[in-house]
Amino acid sequence: MRRKYVAYAALLAIFMLLFTGCDALVGNLFKTANLGQPSAEKIKELDATALLAESGISTGSVSGTFIDTILSDETGATKDAVIATLEATVAEGTAEEAQAAEALILDIKLADIGADEVVNNLGGAIADLAGGSGDVNPEDIFNALLPADLTSDLSSEDGKKNLADFIDSIDALGTDVDTLAAKIDANSGKVADGLDVATMAQTAAIVKFVNVVEPAGGYSTGEALANAVADLKKDSEADVTKYFAAEPDFSSLVDDAALQTLFTAAGMDELLDQFSGS
């Protein structure tokens, strides 16, 4: 059983690495450029050209202020309007505009999930995992990697639901990753100027890691993983395989068309091969 739960623990560990990359993407161009903070109402009315320009997406560092302002509208109206505008550009814009628009959609959705709350636990935890030897207690992994507010109450159904929803939000990004890769393919593999394709490739890999999980009947991917985490926190020898239809086939990621496109564009073909253990 140890090999099985270590596989799931490893998936979660790699999954959480996404957010260091996401955090690194987000800068604060409005402050450094002295542009001031835009209002949600103003952003909601911008056309796609202005959204892409003001976000900084084509500079390799998206404005944190810009995205925070979009998400500050608690009704969700600003986020929905911005994403709708960008989706129209993904469908009808030039190759470069479509790529930038889809990349910005991904950044907005990642921020909406709450990536900034996850980053705090990563530094020491990843170093410990990478430098450790012998058996690793899965409870230690989960306590180190997952934010306290998502793991402190896994004995309750509400607590498990919060973690499940968080993971399912990542799972749902698969379509956006595929769309971004398709837009690069449609441009003969050329990435739009200024886009941080290396970070996008890493982000895509984590989304696909979650996508490859096959939950047992009656569970979403997030529910399966949340239940597994809850059980393993209580008993490191718990049989979590009951939550999954099969063990994750990480080797299949090497053949994923979207990952091949993004990793090739980023010049990281050999890194993709490592996902299969080759």
C-alpha positions in Angstrom: 0.0 0.0 0.0 2.9 2.3 0.7 3.8 2.6 -3.0 0.2 3.5 -3.8 -0.2 6.3 -1.3 3.2 7.7 -2.1 2.1 8.0 -5.7 -0.9 10.0 -4.7 1.2 12.1 -2.2 3.7 12.7 -5.0 0.9 13.9 -7.2 -0.2 16.4 -4.6 3.3 17.6 -4.0 3.9 18.3 -7.7 0.4 19.7 -8.0 1.2 22.3 -5.3 4.4 23.4 -7.1 2.1 25.0 -9.6 1.5 27.9 -7.3 5.2 29.0 -7.0 5.2 29.4 -10.7 1.9 31.2 -10.6 3.0 33.6 -7.9 6.2 34.3 -9.9 4.1 35.3 -12.9 2.2 38.0 -11.0 4.1 41.3 -10.7 2.7 44.7 -10.1 3.2 46.7 -13.2 0.7 49.4 -12.2 2.8 50.4 -9.3 6.1 50.3 -11.0 4.7 52.2 -14.0 2.9 54.7 -11.8 -0.4 54.0 -13.5 -2.5 53.8 -10.4 -5.0 51.2 -9.6 -7.8 50.7 -12.2 -11.3 50.3 -11.0 -13.3 47.1 -11.5 -15.9 49.1 -13.4 -13.3 50.5 -15.8 -11.7 47.1 -16.4 -15.1 45.5 -17.1 -15.6 47.9 -20.0 -12.2 47.5 -21.6 -11.9 45.8 -25.0 -9.6 42.9 -25.5 -6.7 45.0 -26.8 -6.8 47.2 -23.7 -7.2 44.2 -21.3 -4.1 42.6 -22.8 -2.1 45.8 -22.7 -3.0 46.8 -19.2 -2.6 43.3 -17.7 1.0 43.1 -18.8 0.5 39.5 -20.1 2.9 40.1 -23.0 5.7 41.2 -20.8 6.0 37.9 -18.9 4.7 39.3 -15.7 1.0 39.9 -15.2 -0.1 42.8 -13.0 -1.1 41.6 -9.6 -3.1 44.8 -9.1 -4.9 44.3 -12.3 -6.0 40.7 -11.4 -6.8 41.6 -7.8 -9.1 44.4 -9.0 -10.9 42.0 -11.3 -11.5 39.6 -8.5 -12.4 42.4 -6.0 -15.9 42.5 -7.5 -17.6 40.1 -5.2 -20.5 39.7 -7.6 -18.2 38.1 -10.1 -19.5 40.4 -12.8 -16.1 41.9 -13.7 -14.4 38.6 -13.9 -17.2 37.1 -16.1 -17.2 40.2 -18.4 -13.4 40.1 -18.8 -13.3 36.4 -19.5 -16.1 36.7 -22.0 -14.2 39.5 -23.8 -11.0 37.5 -23.8 -12.8 34.3 -25.0 -14.1 36.2 -28.0 -10.5 37.1 -28.8 -9.4 33.5 -28.4 -12.0 32.6 -30.9 -11.7 35.4 -33.4 -8.4 37.3 -32.8 -5.0 36.9 -34.5 -2.8 34.1 -33.5 -0.8 36.2 -31.1 -3.9 37.9 -29.6 -5.6 34.5 -29.1 -2.6 33.1 -27.3 -2.2 36.1 -25.0 -6.0 36.2 -24.3 -6.0 32.5 -23.3 -2.9 32.9 -21.2 -4.6 35.8 -19.3 -7.8 33.7 -18.8 -5.6 31.0 -17.2 -4.0 33.6 -14.9 -7.3 35.0 -13.8 -8.8 31.6 -13.1 -5.7 30.5 -11.1 -5.8 33.7 -9.0 -9.5 33.2 -8.4 -8.7 29.8 -6.9 -6.5 31.5 -4.3 -3.0 30.5 -5.3 -1.5 33.2 -3.1 -2.7 31.3 0.0 -0.8 28.2 -1.0 2.6 29.6 -1.7 3.4 30.2 2.0 3.9 26.5 2.8 6.1 25.5 -0.1 9.7 26.6 0.4 10.8 24.5 3.2 8.5 21.7 2.4 9.7 21.1 -1.1 13.3 21.2 0.1 12.6 18.6 2.8 10.8 16.3 0.3 13.6 16.6 -2.2 16.3 15.9 0.3 14.6 13.3 2.4 15.4 9.6 2.3 13.5 6.4 3.3 9.8 6.2 3.9 7.9 9.5 4.1 4.8 9.7 6.3 2.0 11.0 4.1 0.6 13.1 7.0 3.8 15.0 7.1 3.7 15.7 3.4 0.1 16.9 3.5 0.7 19.1 6.6 3.8 20.7 5.0 2.3 21.3 1.5 -1.3 22.0 1.9 -2.5 25.3 3.4 -3.8 24.9 7.0 -7.2 26.2 6.1 -7.7 23.3 3.6 -6.5 20.6 5.9 -7.3 21.6 9.5 -10.8 20.2 9.4 -10.7 17.2 7.1 -12.6 15.2 9.7 -15.7 17.1 8.7 -17.6 16.9 5.4 -17.3 20.7 5.0 -13.6 20.5 5.4 -13.2 17.8 2.8 -15.5 19.7 0.5 -13.3 22.8 0.6 -10.2 20.8 -0.4 -12.2 18.9 -3.0 -13.5 22.1 -4.6 -9.9 23.5 -4.6 -8.6 20.5 -6.5 -11.6 20.3 -8.8 -11.0 23.9 -9.8 -7.5 22.9 -11.0 -9.0 19.9 -12.8 -11.4 22.2 -14.7 -8.5 24.1 -16.3 -7.7 21.2 -18.7 -9.8 22.7 -21.4 -8.0 26.1 -21.1 -4.7 24.4 -21.3 -5.7 22.5 -24.4 -7.0 25.7 -26.0 -3.8 27.5 -25.4 -1.8 24.7 -26.9 -4.1 24.6 -29.9 -3.6 28.3 -30.6 0.2 27.8 -30.5 -0.2 24.8 -32.9 -2.3 27.0 -35.2 0.6 29.4 -35.4 3.1 26.7 -36.5 4.3 26.3 -33.0 5.4 29.9 -32.6 4.6 31.5 -29.2 3.3 35.1 -29.1 6.0 37.6 -28.2 6.5 38.2 -24.5 4.5 35.2 -23.2 6.2 33.2 -20.5 5.8 29.9 -22.2 8.1 28.0 -19.8 5.8 28.9 -16.8 2.7 28.1 -18.9 4.2 24.7 -19.7 4.8 24.0 -16.0 1.3 25.2 -15.2 -0.1 22.9 -17.9 1.8 20.0 -16.5 0.3 20.3 -13.1 -3.2 20.7 -14.5 -2.6 17.5 -16.5 -1.3 15.7 -13.5 -4.6 16.3 -11.8 -6.5 15.5 -15.0 -4.9 12.0 -15.2 -6.4 11.0 -11.8 -9.3 8.5 -12.3 -11.7 8.8 -9.4 -13.9 5.8 -8.5 -17.5 6.0 -9.3 -19.4 8.6 -7.4 -16.4 10.8 -6.7 -15.0 13.9 -8.5 -11.3 14.1 -8.8 -11.2 16.6 -6.0 -13.4 14.4 -3.8 -11.3 11.3 -4.4 -8.0 13.2 -3.5 -9.6 15.0 -0.5 -10.9 11.8 1.0 -7.5 10.1 0.4 -5.7 13.0 2.2 -8.2 12.9 5.1 -7.7 9.1 5.5 -4.0 9.3 5.3 -3.8 12.1 7.8 -5.6 9.8 10.3 -3.8 6.5 9.3 -0.6 6.5 7.2 -1.4 2.9 6.2 -5.0 3.6 5.1 -6.2 2.0 1.9 -6.9 5.0 -0.3 -7.2 3.0 -3.5 -10.9 2.7 -2.9 -11.3 6.3 -4.0 -9.7 5.7 -7.4 -10.6 3.6 -10.4 -6.9 3.1 -11.1 -3.5 4.4 -10.1 -2.6 7.6 -12.0 -0.8 6.8 -15.3 1.8 9.5 -15.2 3.6 8.1 -18.2 0.6 9.0 -20.4 1.5 12.7 -19.9 4.4 12.3 -22.3 2.0 11.6 -25.1 -0.4 14.5 -24.2 -0.7 16.7 -27.2 -1.0 20.0 -25.3 2.0 19.2 -23.1 4.1 18.3 -26.1 3.2 21.6 -27.8 4.0 23.7 -24.7 7.1 21.9 -23.6 8.5 21.9 -27.2 7.8 25.7 -27.5 9.6 26.2 -24.2 12.5 24.1 -25.2 11.9 21.7 -22.4 11.3 18.4 -24.4 13.6 16.4 -22.2 11.9 17.6 -19.0 8.6 16.3 -20.3 10.2 12.8 -20.8 11.0 12.7 -17.1 7.3 12.6 -16.2 7.3 9.0 -17.5 10.3 8.2 -15.4 12.5 7.8 -18.5 
